[in-house]
Amino acid sequence: RLVVAAPGDHRDPAKLVALINREGVDTLHFVPSMLQAFLQDEDVASCTSLKRIVCSGEALPADAQQQVFAKLPQAGLYNLYGPTEAAIDVTHWTCVEEGKGAVPIGRPIANLACYILDGNLEPVPVGVLGELYLAGKGLARGYHQRPGLTAERFVASPFVAGERMYRSGDLARYRADGVIEYAGRIDHQVKLRGLRIELGEIEARLLEHPWVREAAVLAVDGKQLVGYVVLESEGGDWREALAAHLAASLPEYMVPAQWLALERMPLSPNGKLERKA
């Protein structure tokens, strides 16, 4: 049985909690930004009918995972990844406590293959960032009446004769155990003072800090990095603490020069982080 929230109610955590309890909902599918908002409702732990929470559409922060474990321990949490061009979801991960700052996207589902490649379409070593390419039965034929874009994004595979691959535009790395970690969009790369910076890498490190619930980093006017955070708690000079936390694992040029604390991150109508707000 499918339960559909009233228009707009999907953005109201209290109404979602009431709907789940009234209808006995056992499965939810959230984008992570909406999951984080849902988890802040004071009555979320009353949703004992929940058995499965599925996330996709954005990177799943480790803090959101930990909150699900703490507030809804009876529910399994599943992190999926995939673009429309590959029939939506192509990798799967059952979330477990690993003590890490990032939630992986897992391994490819049946009949799909994932390759992490450099600019020459060569596989990168384990632990090294590259672009994620997808291949297999789920790929689209291309973009309707856009042959140029189709040729750019769907390329011949150098690994399997006659097979195509889709260039996802996403950065990823393989762990030693074969699990894939997502590291953000290639178009979230910026250059400051001639240095290439992965904004997603900075955000992932910020989310490892216990004071940070949500994080976004932007390059403002191409001149400096600004860190935006939703804080779980504050202690002393949080700006100095977060800068020191980043400096312990990242080069100096990847530490934001300015910081802003927000009550909540701006979301688009479909519940995703609105970076242009």
N, C-alpha and C positions, 0 to 999 in steps of 0.2 A: 504494500500500500504506500502510495506516494503522498506525503504531506507537504503542501506548498504554503509558505508564509504569505500573509497579506502584503500588497505592494508597500514597500518601504520598511516593513517590519524586519527584514533581514539586516537592517542597519541599526536596530534597536536591541541591544543585548537582553534587556529585561523582558521584552515581548517574545524574543526567541526562547528564553528560559521557560516562560509561561506556556508557549506552544509545545515545546518538547515534553514538558510534564503533563500537559493536557492530553496530548495525542500518543504518548508513550513512544516517541521517536527513538530509534536505536542506531541510526546511521546519519552522519552529517558530512557534508562536503564544503569546506571553507577555502578561500584564499587565506594565507597566513595573517594578513593585516586584519581581516575580519575575525579570525580566530582569536587574535590577541585582544581585540575589543570585547569579544564575547566572554573571555576568561576573566575580565575585570568586574563582571557583574557579581554582586555580593551573594547571590543565590545560585551561582553556577554549579556548586557541589550538589545541589538538590536534583540534578539531572541524572538520576541513577539508572534510567532506562538506556542511556547511551552505551553502546557496545563498540562502535567504530567511528573514528573521526578521520576523514581523508582530507589531505591538504595538497593543493597544486596551484600553479599560476604565479607563484613567487617563491623565493628562498624561504625555507622554514627556519626561523630563529631558534637557537637552542633554548632561549628563555621560554618561548611558547611551549616547546616540548616539555620542559621541566614543570611548567604550570599545569599542563594536562596530566602528567604523572602524579602531581600532588593533589589536584582538585578533583580529577575524574579518574581515579586509579583503576576502575573497572573497565575503562574504554581503551581499546587498542588505537594507536596513532600510526597513520600510514602517510608517508611522504612520496608523492608522485611527481614526475617531471615529463614534459613533452610539449611540443608546439602543435598548432593546428595542421601544419604541413606534414606531420607524421601521425595523423589520426589521434591527436591530443596527448595521451599518456604513453610513454615508451620505456620509462624506468620505474622501479618500485623499491621502496625501502620500508621495512617494519621498524619503527622507532624503538630503540632500546637505550638504556642508560650506559653511555660510553665514557662519560667524563670529558667530553670534547666540546669545543666551542662552536662547532658547525654540525648541522644535521645533513648527512649525505643524501644523495638522490638514488643511491643503490645500484642495482644492476638492471640490464635490459630485460624486458619481458620476452616471451616466446616469439620467434619469427622476426625479431628486431635485432640490429647490431649497433653498437656504439664505438666510434673511433675518436681518439683525442690526438689531433694532428697539429703540426707546425705549418708555416706558410708554404712549405713545399710538399704538403700532403704526406709528410713522413710522421710516423708515430713518435710521440714525445716520451721520454723516460717516466717511470713511476714517480709521482710527486711533483712533476713539472706541469705548469699550466699550458694548455693548448686550446684550440677551438674544437668544440664537440660536433662531430659529424654523425648523422643517423642514416642507417640503411636497413632494407628489409621490406617485408610485405606491407607495412603500414604507410609507406610514403605516398604522398599525393602525386598526380601526374604533372602538376605544375600550377601556375597561376592563370586564371581564365583571361584570355586575350592579352597576356603580358609575356610574350616570348623572351624578351630581353631579360626580365627579372627571373624568369624560369631558368634560363641558361646560366645566370649568375649564381643562383642558389642551389640548383640541382646539378651536380657534376658527376662525371664518370668515376667509378671506384677503381683505384689502382690495385685493389686487393681481390676482387671477385669479377671475373669477366662478365660483361653485360649488365652489371649491377650499377645503380645510381646511388649517390649519397646526397643528403640534404645538409647544407651548411647552416647550422643553427644560429650562429652569431653569439653563442654562449661560451664562456670560458669554463674549463673544468680540469680536474686532475684525477689520475688513478691513485688510490691508496695501494699499499703493498698487498692487501687482501683482495684486490680486484674490484673493490667498491668505488663508485664515482662520487667525487665531491664537486658541487657546483660552486663557481667563484664569480658569478656576475656576468653581465653583458659586455661584449667587446666594445659596444658603443658607450659604455660607462668608463672606458679608458679616457684619460685626459693627459695633456702635456702641460707641465708648468716648468718654466725656465729650462726647457729642452729635455725634461725628464718625464718619462712615461709612467703614469700612476694608475693603478687598478683601484677604483673607488670601492668596489665590492670587497677587496681584500682588507681595506681599512675598516669597513663596516663589520665584517666578520670578526675582526679582532676586538672591536668595541663591544660586540655582543657577548664576548667571553667575560667581560667585567661584571661582577655581581650587582653593581649599581645600575646597570643599563638594561632597560626592557626593550627599547627599540632604538635604532640608529640609522641615520642617513648622512652621507658626506657628499658635498657638492663643491665643484670648482666655480668660484664666483668671479665673473668678469675675466676669467682666464689668468687670474693673478694670485689667488690664494685659496686654500681649502678651508671650508667651514663645516664643522661637525654639528649636526642636529641630533639631540638625544631625548628620549623619554626615560626619565630616571625611575628606577624601582625604589631607591632610597638615596639619600644624600649624606655625606659625612665629610666635614671640613671643606676644603677647596676641591670640589669635584672636577673642575676644569684641569687643575694641576694633576689630580690623580689620574684622570683619563689620558692626559698627554703623556704622563710617565708610563702608564700601562702600554700605550702604543709604542713608545720609544724603546721599550724592552725587547720588541720583536720586529719593528719596522724601521727603515732608515728615517732620518730626521725630516726629509722632504715629504714624507707621507703622513706627518703629524699635523692635523689642522691648526691653523694660526688663530682661528676664532671658534667660539663655541656658543651654542644656544640650546637651552633646555625648553622643551615644549610639553604641554599637558598631554597632547596626542598628536600623532602624525596626520597630515592631511591625506584623505583618501579620495580616489576617483569614484564615480557612481557605481562601478562594479567592484568596489572594495579594495582595490590595489593602491599601493603607495603612490601619491601624486607628487612626483619630483619637481614639477614645474610650478607648484602652488606658491 
